[in-house]
Structures are given as C-alpha cells and as structure tokens.
Amino acid sequence: MNGERDLGVTLAGGGNRAFYLLGLLNRWGERLLPRVAAAATCSAGACVLLMYLSERRPEARRLFQERTRGIERNLDWRRLMRGERLAPHGAIYRETLLTTFDGGGYERIRAQPFPIYVLASAFPARLPAALATTLGMAAYQTEKALRPRMLHPSLGAPSASRPSSWTRATARTPRNSRTS
C-alpha cells in the first residue's frame, strides 16, 4: 500500500445479518481502514461500523445480548397486550448505539480521518409515528406478497418515511445530533 486512501466502504443494513459485517471488520479492518477514503452505511450496518470504530465492541455486544435474550419474533402482538411496544428493536438499537458512544467511543468515531455517512429514515411530520410505521409495514408486506421476486420493495417508502442523513460533521453530541 502506498498510503493513499483509495477505498470507499459501504455497509448495508439487514438486522442481525449485519454481524457478518462485524466479522469482516474484525478480520480485515486493520488492512482496510488505512485505505478508506469514505464510509457509507445504514441501519444495522451503521450500528456495526460505529461499534467497530468506537472500540467498544465488547460492551455493546454484552448489552445487545442482554436486551435480545428471550425475543423470539420481530413483531410480537402479545407485547401490545402487556402495554409494550410491538417491536423492541428501536430501543435496543438506540441503547446499543449509546453504549457504543460512551467511554470515549463517540470521540474515537469523530476522530476518524474519513467521512462517515449514515442514511436513516425519518417519520413524515404529517403522520404520527405509529401510523406511519403501520402504513409503511403494510405497504411493504403487500408489495412483497404481490411481487415476490422483487428484491427491494418500495411502495411503503413514500407513505412512511423520508430519507435523512447524518455525518460526523453534523452531529453535535451522541444524544443530540441533527440530520439533513
């Protein structure tokens, strides 16, 4: 290697499948990161990349394992009957990221010599979050049922969310970051 940053890295989402990406970073990160000119990521891929860069993987993993113990389904209607959220993922994702940011992790992420772009979705201002989520999921499932060979259903996107991006330049603190 000649010291040139000549790679762009993209880490996709995919829920627990993103942990395969963490394995890749654990194995190849020392060789890849010195060449990275920019990183772009979303969803669980963002969580994994930030976990890796924060150097707080053991702490984040421990929290994730504790919080997911006993969860058998992505959506569990029985949770609603107990007054809980239908899906616990949002809180677990947020707690995992906040654990990643603690103990100097946020500062280590911000100190990276390359830009990190995180794509997220935000609820539209005109709909309550619960309604937007329900509409988006219903449209997504309907499109998957009607067009089973489609790789990336898109019908739910306009009704339930809008794209939003985060970079380390726009984030003021781990708990108070703005998106563009």
N, C-alpha and C positions, 0 to 999 in steps of 0.2 A: 504494500500500500504506500502511496506517495504522500499521505496526509491530507489529501483532498476529500472534502465532504461531497460525495457523488451519488448518494443513495437517498431515495425517498421511501419511507416506510409507511404502509397503511395497515392498520389492524381493524378488522371488521368486528361487528358485534356477534351475537349468537348465543347469548346466555352462557351456560356452563361450558359450552364448546370453546369459549374464549380462553379457557385454561390451557388448551393446547398451545395457544399463542404464548402463554406464560412459560410453558416448557421450552418453546423455541427460543424465547428471550433468555431463559436461564442457561440454555446450552450455547447459544450463538451471540448473545448480547455483547460480550466483550469484544468480539470481532466486528459486529455490525455497527454499534453505536459510534465509534470514532469516524465512521464514514457517513453517518446520517446527516443530511442537509435539512430535512424537514420530516415531521411525522404527522399523519392524519389518522384519525380514529373516531369510532363512535361506540356508544352503548357499552356492552361488556368489554369490548376491545379497549375502550378508553380506560376503564377501571383497571384492566390488566397492565396497560402501558404505564399508567400513573403509579400503580403498585410497584412495578419494576423500578421505575426511575426514582421513586421515593426511598428505596432501600428499606422499606418497611413491610416486606412480603410476609415474614412470619407472623407479625402482629395482625395484619389484615386477614391472612388465611385463618388464623385462630378465631377471630371474630366471625368471619364468614361461616366457618364450620359450626360454631356455636349457634348462630342465628338460623341456619338452614336445617339443623337437626330436627327430624320429625316432619318436615314438609314433604308431602307425598305427591302433591299436584301443584301445577302453576296457578290454577284457579280452583278454589275450594269454596263452594256455595255454603257449606256449613259454617264457615268463618263469619259470614254475614249474620247468621242466626245468633252468633255469640257476640255480635256488635263489633266485629273486627273487619278489617279491610278484606275484600275478596281475594286480593293477591298481595302477599307481603313483600314483594320484590323491591318496591320503591324505597321503603325504609331500610331494608338490608343493604341495598346499593349505596344509599346515602351514608349509612353508618360505616360501611366498608371504606368509602372514599374519605370520610372524615378521620377514620383511624389511619389511613394511608397518609393523610396530610399532617397528622400530629407528629411530635417528636422530631421536628426539623424536616419531615418529608416534603412538605409544601415548598420550603425553601430550596431543597435539592431539585425538585421538579422545575421551579422557576430558574434555577441556575444552569439548566441545560443549554448548550451552545447552539441549539437549533430550535426553530419554532415548532410548537405542538398545536395542532388544530383539532378541536373536538367538535364534532357535529352532534347536535341533540335535537330533540323536538320539543316544542313548547305548545301548551294548550292555547287555542284561539281565545281571545278576550271575550268574544261574544257567547261562549258556551261555558257552563260550569264544568270543572274538570271531570266529574263523574259521568256527566252526559257525553262529553267529548270522547272519553275513553270507551264508553259503551258503544257509541256510534262508530268509532274507528275500528274497534274489535269486530263488531257485527259486519261491517262492510268488508273487512279483511277476510273473515271466515266465509262470507257469502261468495266473494270473488274466488277464493281457493276452491270452494265446492263447485262453482260453475266453470272454472278454468283450471282443472287440477294440474295441468302441465306447466302452468305459469310459474316462473321461478320467483319473481318478486311482485306480489300483488300490490296494487297502488290505489285502488278505489277508496280505501279508508283515509288516505293521507290528507286530501283537501278538507274533509269534514272534521278531522280530529286533531290535527297538529299543523304546526308551521316549522320550517327549519330554523335552527338557531345555532350559532357557532360560538366557541369560546377559545381564546388563546391565552397564553400566559401573560401577554401584554394587556389584555382587557380585564384580567382577574385582579381584584384588589386584595382580597383575602380568601381563604378557602370557603368560608361561610357566607361571603358577600361578594360574589362575582357577578358581573353583568354579561349578557350575551349580546351578540349583534346579528 
